[in-house]
Amino acid sequence: MKSDSSMPVSKGKVVTAVFLKDVQIELRSRVVTNQVLPFAGLVMVMFAFALDNDDVLQRVAGGLVWLATLFSLLIIVQRSFAIDTADGALDSLRVAGIELSAVFFGKAIALAAKLVALEIVLIFSALVLYRVDVNATGVVLLVTCVFCATSGLAFVGTLYGGLTAGAKGRETLLPLLLLPVVAPVLIAATRATEAAFGSGGAQTSEGWAWIGLLAVFAAVFGVGGSLAFGSLIDE
């Protein structure tokens, strides 16, 4: 009879353990609250002063929210994988025979949780600084947009974070690889958010087609990322 130590660990337990590990690291280091949130808030405030026109700000509010999210995503991903690389966590998981697709989903969920917290602050900032209004149907569209867009960003961020984790110059390599890939998310999330905000006379119904694109993007990178993550880490 095999001992408990030799029994394979279920994927669900690995996902949960990786998720909790990343969340605990964040709670101790508070990188998101002490560095990323102030940075993203500063971006929103600087745009408010730079444009200095209520009509323009209301039209571009959706795009500014997601631009600030993308810039913050780079910081969060680099920080997360820098810690794993420094303490050899990914190497230890690989040697231990842990299912790396479960590691992928655990890190992606943790990244998504951080992004959602950030996006709530950014959307609230847009409502206050840019004076945009959201009705009940707009709230439903906005929540769906945040869920789908964040899922896609988390999957892509985790995948490319793993790809560049051990590379030299990863601080500059990650943006070069990541930003072109997430361009569809930026465009679709911006259009959906503009529809939720009613920017430029946009109707809420116009945003649902963009939600479909975000959902497809998240599904493709969720499946593709889980399959490719292990080979990327091995390399």
Residue frames as qw, qx, qy, qz and C-alpha x, y, z in Angstrom:
[[0.000, 0.887, 0.462, 0.000, 0.00, 0.00, 0.00],
 [0.396, 0.501, -0.030, 0.769, 1.27, 3.41, -0.89],
 [0.303, -0.418, -0.466, 0.719, 1.86, 5.95, 1.82],
 [0.135, 0.881, 0.399, -0.215, -0.08, 9.19, 1.92],
 [0.184, -0.729, 0.274, 0.600, 3.03, 11.14, 0.89],
 [0.249, -0.131, 0.763, 0.582, 3.16, 9.25, -2.42],
 [0.314, 0.625, 0.713, -0.042, -0.49, 9.79, -3.29],
 [0.265, 0.355, 0.331, 0.834, -1.10, 12.33, -6.06],
 [0.026, 0.407, 0.391, -0.825, -2.43, 15.68, -4.96],
 [0.350, 0.673, 0.648, 0.074, -5.74, 16.60, -6.57],
 [0.314, 0.425, 0.248, 0.812, -5.81, 19.55, -8.95],
 [0.299, -0.823, -0.321, -0.362, -8.36, 21.33, -6.80],
 [0.680, -0.655, -0.097, 0.316, -6.06, 21.23, -3.78],
 [0.593, -0.009, 0.183, 0.784, -3.15, 22.54, -5.86],
 [0.080, 0.646, 0.340, 0.679, -5.26, 25.39, -7.27],
 [0.478, -0.831, -0.245, -0.146, -6.41, 26.33, -3.78],
 [0.733, -0.465, -0.015, 0.496, -2.92, 26.10, -2.28],
 [0.476, 0.193, 0.229, 0.827, -1.34, 28.26, -5.01],
 [0.107, -0.749, -0.343, -0.556, -4.17, 30.78, -4.78],
 [0.590, -0.785, -0.182, 0.038, -3.89, 31.06, -0.99],
 [0.715, -0.229, 0.054, 0.658, -0.10, 31.32, -1.20],
 [0.308, 0.397, 0.252, 0.827, -0.26, 34.26, -3.62],
 [0.310, -0.796, -0.300, -0.424, -2.98, 35.97, -1.59],
 [0.707, -0.637, -0.143, 0.271, -1.02, 35.54, 1.66],
 [0.598, 0.005, 0.112, 0.793, 2.08, 37.02, 0.02],
 [0.053, 0.601, 0.283, 0.746, 0.01, 40.00, -1.05],
 [0.519, -0.786, -0.290, -0.172, -1.50, 40.43, 2.41],
 [0.725, -0.479, -0.047, 0.493, 1.98, 40.48, 3.93],
 [0.485, 0.007, 0.236, 0.842, 3.73, 42.63, 1.33],
 [0.172, 0.799, 0.415, -0.399, 0.70, 44.81, 0.40],
 [0.334, -0.103, 0.473, 0.809, 2.19, 45.59, -3.00],
 [0.059, 0.573, 0.667, 0.474, -1.24, 46.14, -4.55],
 [0.258, -0.869, -0.418, 0.064, -2.48, 48.44, -1.79],
 [0.428, -0.738, 0.060, 0.518, 0.78, 50.34, -1.19],
 [0.287, -0.349, 0.516, 0.728, 2.18, 50.55, -4.72],
 [0.168, 0.279, 0.782, 0.531, -0.22, 49.50, -7.48],
 [0.026, -0.787, -0.615, 0.046, -3.34, 51.27, -6.23],
 [0.167, -0.787, -0.018, 0.593, -1.57, 54.62, -5.69],
 [0.248, -0.214, 0.610, 0.722, 0.05, 54.28, -9.13],
 [0.108, 0.462, 0.792, 0.384, -3.28, 53.55, -10.84],
 [0.093, -0.844, -0.462, 0.257, -5.01, 56.33, -8.95],
 [0.236, -0.618, 0.202, 0.722, -2.28, 58.76, -9.93],
 [0.216, 0.094, 0.720, 0.653, -2.75, 57.80, -13.59],
 [0.014, 0.697, 0.701, 0.150, -6.47, 58.59, -13.34],
 [0.194, -0.845, -0.215, 0.450, -5.85, 61.92, -11.62],
 [0.298, -0.397, 0.414, 0.763, -3.15, 62.94, -14.12],
 [0.160, 0.340, 0.740, 0.557, -5.48, 62.26, -17.04],
 [0.078, -0.817, -0.560, 0.107, -8.18, 64.32, -15.33],
 [0.215, -0.780, 0.042, 0.587, -5.82, 67.30, -15.10],
 [0.320, -0.192, 0.605, 0.703, -4.28, 66.75, -18.54],
 [0.118, 0.458, 0.744, 0.473, -7.58, 66.61, -20.44],
 [0.039, -0.313, -0.342, 0.885, -9.41, 69.10, -18.19],
 [0.415, 0.038, -0.331, -0.846, -12.66, 68.85, -20.12],
 [0.571, -0.005, 0.657, -0.493, -15.72, 67.10, -18.71],
 [0.807, 0.425, -0.007, -0.410, -17.08, 66.09, -22.12],
 [0.523, 0.552, -0.649, -0.010, -13.78, 64.60, -23.22],
 [0.144, -0.344, 0.841, -0.391, -13.23, 62.86, -19.89],
 [0.714, 0.108, 0.470, -0.508, -16.68, 61.27, -20.00],
 [0.790, 0.494, -0.230, -0.280, -16.04, 59.96, -23.52],
 [0.547, 0.495, -0.655, 0.163, -12.65, 58.45, -22.70],
 [0.539, -0.530, 0.474, -0.451, -13.39, 57.31, -19.12],
 [0.980, -0.004, 0.140, -0.141, -13.77, 53.66, -20.11],
 [0.766, 0.510, -0.265, 0.289, -10.48, 53.60, -21.97],
 [0.021, 0.703, -0.498, 0.508, -8.62, 55.25, -19.10],
 [0.779, -0.393, 0.345, -0.345, -9.91, 52.68, -16.63],
 [0.985, 0.112, 0.116, 0.063, -8.58, 49.80, -18.72],
 [0.521, 0.682, -0.333, 0.391, -5.32, 51.52, -19.61],
 [0.283, -0.664, 0.512, -0.465, -4.59, 52.00, -15.92],
 [0.917, -0.185, 0.281, -0.214, -5.53, 48.35, -15.36],
 [0.888, 0.402, -0.117, 0.191, -3.08, 47.16, -18.04],
 [0.234, 0.720, -0.458, 0.467, -0.22, 49.23, -16.65],
 [0.548, -0.518, 0.487, -0.441, -0.95, 47.86, -13.18],
 [0.989, 0.066, 0.042, -0.126, -1.17, 44.32, -14.53],
 [0.662, 0.554, -0.396, 0.313, 2.46, 44.49, -15.61],
 [0.107, -0.614, 0.561, -0.545, 3.58, 45.45, -12.11],
 [0.789, -0.276, 0.354, -0.420, 1.52, 42.73, -10.41],
 [0.966, 0.241, -0.090, -0.013, 2.65, 39.96, -12.78],
 [0.491, 0.605, -0.482, 0.401, 6.31, 40.91, -12.55],
 [0.324, -0.551, 0.538, -0.549, 6.13, 41.01, -8.76],
 [0.905, -0.133, 0.213, -0.343, 4.34, 37.66, -8.48],
 [0.944, 0.279, -0.121, 0.129, 6.75, 35.72, -10.68],
 [0.258, 0.699, -0.498, 0.444, 9.83, 37.50, -9.33],
 [0.559, -0.486, 0.509, -0.440, 8.99, 36.06, -5.90],
 [0.971, 0.051, 0.179, -0.147, 8.41, 32.58, -7.30],
 [0.741, 0.557, -0.278, 0.252, 11.67, 32.72, -9.24],
 [0.001, -0.722, 0.516, -0.460, 13.71, 34.06, -6.33],
 [0.564, -0.391, 0.615, -0.388, 12.64, 31.35, -3.87],
 [0.111, 0.239, -0.930, -0.258, 12.57, 28.57, -6.48],
 [0.578, 0.144, 0.554, -0.582, 8.86, 27.85, -5.94],
 [0.754, 0.457, -0.153, -0.446, 8.13, 26.99, -9.57],
 [0.406, 0.464, -0.787, -0.002, 11.15, 24.70, -9.81],
 [0.228, -0.157, 0.852, -0.444, 10.12, 22.94, -6.61],
 [0.702, 0.270, 0.332, -0.569, 6.60, 22.37, -7.92],
 [0.679, 0.513, -0.426, -0.306, 7.92, 20.99, -11.20],
 [0.225, 0.390, -0.876, 0.174, 10.35, 18.60, -9.49],
 [0.385, -0.034, 0.741, -0.549, 7.61, 17.46, -7.11],
 [0.034, 0.191, 0.913, 0.360, 5.50, 16.35, -10.06],
 [0.232, 0.523, 0.499, -0.651, 2.69, 18.79, -9.34],
 [0.414, 0.600, 0.612, 0.306, 0.22, 19.31, -12.19],
 [0.269, -0.183, 0.042, 0.945, 1.37, 22.65, -13.58],
 [0.139, -0.470, -0.543, -0.682, -1.98, 23.37, -15.20],
 [0.476, -0.710, -0.514, 0.072, -3.38, 23.56, -11.66],
 [0.456, -0.396, -0.097, 0.791, -0.59, 25.98, -10.73],
 [0.120, 0.226, 0.408, 0.876, -1.59, 28.06, -13.75],
 [0.322, -0.642, -0.542, -0.436, -5.21, 28.31, -12.63],
 [0.552, -0.619, -0.402, 0.388, -4.26, 29.00, -9.01],
 [0.364, -0.263, 0.047, 0.892, -2.00, 31.89, -9.97],
 [0.012, -0.349, -0.501, -0.792, -4.54, 33.19, -12.52],
 [0.393, -0.709, -0.565, -0.150, -7.34, 33.25, -9.94],
 [0.502, -0.571, -0.233, 0.606, -5.12, 35.06, -7.45],
 [0.256, -0.036, 0.269, 0.928, -4.14, 37.57, -10.13],
 [0.155, -0.532, -0.593, -0.584, -7.79, 38.06, -11.09],
 [0.444, -0.717, -0.501, 0.194, -8.73, 38.75, -7.46],
 [0.402, -0.423, -0.028, 0.812, -6.09, 41.48, -7.26],
 [0.106, 0.160, 0.463, 0.865, -7.22, 42.99, -10.55],
 [0.248, -0.661, -0.645, -0.293, -10.87, 43.04, -9.50],
 [0.426, -0.691, -0.332, 0.481, -9.98, 44.95, -6.33],
 [0.304, -0.248, 0.222, 0.892, -8.00, 47.40, -8.44],
 [0.010, 0.340, 0.624, 0.704, -10.75, 47.80, -11.04],
 [0.270, -0.747, -0.605, 0.051, -13.38, 48.57, -8.42],
 [0.341, -0.633, -0.099, 0.688, -11.24, 51.48, -7.23],
 [0.212, -0.084, 0.463, 0.857, -10.60, 52.66, -10.80],
 [0.075, -0.539, -0.701, -0.461, -14.27, 52.54, -11.77],
 [0.313, -0.789, -0.448, 0.279, -15.23, 54.41, -8.61],
 [0.339, -0.449, 0.128, 0.817, -12.52, 56.98, -9.45],
 [0.114, 0.209, 0.606, 0.759, -14.00, 57.39, -12.93],
 [0.186, -0.716, -0.656, -0.153, -17.45, 57.97, -11.46],
 [0.359, -0.782, -0.241, 0.448, -16.09, 60.66, -9.14],
 [0.341, -0.445, 0.286, 0.777, -13.38, 62.33, -11.24],
 [0.077, 0.022, 0.649, 0.757, -14.96, 62.06, -14.68],
 [0.414, 0.238, 0.337, -0.811, -18.59, 62.40, -13.56],
 [0.354, 0.022, -0.784, -0.510, -19.94, 59.49, -15.55],
 [0.644, -0.090, 0.359, -0.669, -23.32, 57.98, -14.75],
 [0.189, 0.083, -0.961, -0.183, -24.33, 54.32, -14.77],
 [0.693, -0.162, -0.003, -0.703, -27.92, 53.09, -14.76],
 [0.781, -0.224, 0.518, -0.267, -29.14, 49.67, -13.62],
 [0.917, 0.382, 0.108, 0.023, -28.63, 47.94, -16.98],
 [0.382, 0.794, -0.407, 0.242, -25.25, 49.62, -17.25],
 [0.444, -0.596, 0.611, -0.273, -24.22, 48.13, -13.91],
 [0.916, 0.046, 0.387, -0.092, -25.06, 44.63, -15.14],
 [0.741, 0.644, -0.089, 0.168, -23.05, 45.20, -18.31],
 [0.060, 0.823, -0.482, 0.294, -20.15, 46.68, -16.35],
 [0.669, -0.431, 0.570, -0.204, -20.00, 43.78, -13.87],
 [0.927, 0.259, 0.268, 0.030, -20.05, 41.26, -16.74],
 [0.522, 0.791, -0.229, 0.222, -17.34, 43.22, -18.54],
 [0.237, -0.747, 0.566, -0.255, -15.13, 43.27, -15.46],
 [0.832, -0.196, 0.505, -0.118, -15.54, 39.52, -14.98],
 [0.873, 0.434, 0.186, 0.124, -14.80, 38.56, -18.61],
 [0.379, 0.843, -0.274, 0.267, -12.01, 41.10, -19.19],
 [0.387, -0.707, 0.546, -0.228, -10.32, 40.31, -15.89],
 [0.913, -0.054, 0.404, -0.014, -10.42, 36.59, -16.63],
 [0.767, 0.599, 0.020, 0.230, -8.72, 37.15, -19.97],
 [0.111, 0.860, -0.383, 0.319, -6.09, 39.46, -18.50],
 [0.637, -0.549, 0.509, -0.184, -5.37, 37.04, -15.64],
 [0.940, 0.136, 0.300, 0.091, -4.90, 34.09, -17.99],
 [0.621, 0.705, -0.090, 0.331, -2.64, 36.01, -20.36],
 [0.141, -0.851, 0.395, -0.315, -0.70, 37.63, -17.53],
 [0.782, -0.403, 0.469, -0.079, -0.06, 34.28, -15.86],
 [0.905, 0.332, 0.199, 0.175, 0.96, 32.63, -19.13],
 [0.500, 0.742, -0.153, 0.420, 3.40, 35.33, -20.17],
 [0.393, -0.793, 0.384, -0.262, 4.60, 35.82, -16.63],
 [0.889, -0.224, 0.395, 0.063, 5.63, 32.17, -16.63],
 [0.785, 0.544, 0.091, 0.282, 7.22, 32.54, -20.06],
 [0.301, 0.783, -0.234, 0.492, 9.44, 35.45, -18.98],
 [0.709, -0.703, 0.000, -0.065, 10.00, 34.36, -15.36],
 [0.796, -0.384, 0.237, 0.403, 13.55, 33.12, -15.85],
 [0.619, 0.601, 0.192, 0.468, 14.53, 35.33, -18.77],
 [0.426, -0.257, -0.076, 0.864, 17.10, 38.09, -18.62],
 [0.061, 0.024, -0.168, -0.984, 15.60, 41.55, -18.91],
 [0.055, -0.471, -0.877, -0.082, 12.13, 40.24, -18.04],
 [0.010, -0.602, -0.379, 0.703, 11.12, 43.71, -16.83],
 [0.244, 0.498, -0.283, -0.783, 11.20, 44.99, -20.42],
 [0.091, 0.048, -0.915, -0.389, 10.45, 41.69, -22.16],
 [0.117, 0.427, 0.850, -0.287, 7.11, 41.17, -20.44],
 [0.290, 0.649, 0.208, -0.672, 5.51, 44.44, -21.69],
 [0.195, 0.441, -0.606, -0.633, 6.79, 43.81, -25.21],
 [0.110, -0.059, -0.970, -0.207, 5.19, 40.37, -25.32],
 [0.048, 0.437, 0.808, -0.392, 2.08, 41.03, -23.26],
 [0.198, 0.505, 0.161, -0.825, 0.71, 44.35, -24.51],
 [0.316, 0.216, -0.593, -0.709, 0.16, 43.34, -28.17],
 [0.209, -0.175, -0.959, -0.075, -1.66, 40.18, -27.06],
 [0.042, -0.524, -0.705, 0.476, -4.06, 42.00, -24.71],
 [0.066, 0.100, -0.232, -0.965, -4.91, 44.69, -27.27],
 [0.347, -0.345, -0.705, -0.513, -8.24, 42.95, -28.08],
 [0.395, -0.537, -0.670, 0.328, -9.12, 43.01, -24.37],
 [0.169, -0.330, -0.138, 0.918, -8.32, 46.71, -24.15],
 [0.185, -0.057, -0.454, -0.870, -10.48, 47.51, -27.18],
 [0.431, -0.394, -0.750, -0.310, -13.42, 45.28, -26.26],
 [0.396, -0.495, -0.603, 0.485, -13.43, 46.21, -22.56],
 [0.086, -0.215, -0.026, 0.973, -13.22, 49.89, -23.43],
 [0.298, -0.175, -0.531, -0.774, -16.17, 49.68, -25.82],
 [0.478, -0.457, -0.748, -0.058, -18.26, 47.70, -23.35],
 [0.341, -0.435, -0.453, 0.700, -17.44, 50.10, -20.52],
 [0.045, 0.056, -0.183, -0.981, -18.28, 53.09, -22.73],
 [0.407, -0.342, -0.653, -0.538, -21.66, 51.49, -23.42],
 [0.481, -0.490, -0.668, 0.286, -22.18, 50.96, -19.68],
 [0.246, -0.385, -0.218, 0.863, -21.24, 54.58, -18.99],
 [0.345, 0.815, 0.463, -0.055, -23.29, 55.87, -21.94],
 [0.315, -0.553, 0.259, 0.726, -20.21, 57.69, -23.24],
 [0.024, 0.232, -0.547, -0.804, -20.78, 59.59, -26.47],
 [0.663, 0.145, -0.023, -0.734, -24.43, 58.58, -26.52],
 [0.316, 0.181, -0.922, -0.135, -23.60, 54.86, -26.63],
 [0.778, -0.274, -0.096, -0.557, -26.43, 52.48, -25.74],
 [0.558, -0.433, 0.674, -0.219, -26.04, 49.70, -23.18],
 [0.912, 0.245, 0.297, -0.141, -27.15, 47.11, -25.72],
 [0.573, 0.751, -0.327, 0.029, -24.14, 47.94, -27.90],
 [0.175, -0.692, 0.673, -0.192, -21.78, 46.60, -25.26],
 [0.856, -0.141, 0.449, -0.214, -22.93, 42.97, -25.24],
 [0.848, 0.512, -0.120, 0.058, -21.29, 42.11, -28.55],
 [0.236, 0.719, -0.554, 0.346, -17.95, 43.17, -27.05],
 [0.628, -0.426, 0.545, -0.356, -18.67, 41.01, -24.00],
 [0.966, 0.207, 0.123, -0.094, -18.89, 38.04, -26.35],
 [0.603, 0.654, -0.367, 0.271, -15.42, 38.82, -27.70],
 [0.187, -0.651, 0.591, -0.438, -14.04, 39.09, -24.16],
 [0.846, -0.196, 0.395, -0.301, -15.58, 35.74, -23.22],
 [0.914, 0.394, -0.071, 0.068, -14.07, 34.02, -26.26],
 [0.319, 0.728, -0.481, 0.371, -10.67, 35.56, -25.53],
 [0.458, -0.534, 0.573, -0.420, -10.78, 34.39, -21.91],
 [0.947, 0.010, 0.256, -0.193, -11.85, 30.87, -22.92],
 [0.783, 0.555, -0.232, 0.159, -9.10, 30.54, -25.54],
 [0.222, 0.650, -0.564, 0.458, -6.32, 31.69, -23.22],
 [0.665, -0.426, 0.443, -0.424, -7.73, 29.78, -20.27],
 [0.979, 0.106, 0.166, -0.046, -7.58, 26.49, -22.17],
 [0.695, 0.609, -0.232, 0.304, -4.43, 27.32, -24.14],
 [0.074, -0.755, 0.481, -0.440, -2.64, 28.69, -21.10],
 [0.786, -0.378, 0.412, -0.263, -3.33, 25.61, -19.00],
 [0.959, 0.244, 0.103, 0.104, -1.93, 23.39, -21.75],
 [0.592, 0.655, -0.197, 0.427, 1.14, 25.51, -22.50],
 [0.342, -0.864, 0.250, -0.271, 2.10, 26.68, -19.01],
 [0.879, -0.369, 0.282, 0.107, 3.91, 23.50, -18.03],
 [0.809, 0.326, 0.164, 0.460, 6.12, 23.41, -21.13],
 [0.174, 0.868, -0.081, 0.458, 6.94, 27.11, -20.76],
 [0.551, -0.764, 0.295, -0.160, 8.06, 26.61, -17.16],
 [0.933, -0.107, 0.251, 0.235, 10.11, 23.56, -18.13],
 [0.643, 0.561, 0.070, 0.517, 11.99, 25.65, -20.68]]
